[in-house]
Amino acid sequence: MNDNIRKANTYKLYTEDPTFREPWDKVRAAFVARWQTTQPHEYEVRETIFRYLGLMDKLDAFVGSVIASGEIDKARFEHLIARQDDRGQNELD
């Protein structure tokens, strides 16, 4: 029971404490800033940044779930790796 309370408290810190949120926010802001300075012909750069932003959201949620549960949901992780998008690229690309 005590372990569950510790995990819950750690998860709350991870999701709410600026110490944990600021790095994610700064990286997202850097990607958005770079996207905003791309030229119209840099569609590949824009697409890559868009995928990275989506990946960050997935990684952030995944890390949160590992903190909350105390273990890696291997099936969920394998699903993320295996699932393909329309162009046949891995979602983690």
CORDASUL-V672189 format. One record per pair of residues at least 6 apart in sequence whose C-alpha atoms are under 7 Angstrom apart, sorted by the first residue. I is the first residue (numbers start at 1). J is the second residue. Records with the same first field share a line. If there is no record, write none. Layout:
BEGIN
I=J, J
END
This chain:
BEGIN
7=67, 68
8=68
10=67
11=64, 67, 68
14=20
15=21
28=53
31=49
35=46, 49
55=92
66=72
80=91
81=90, 91, 92
82=90
83=90, 91
84=90, 91
85=91
END
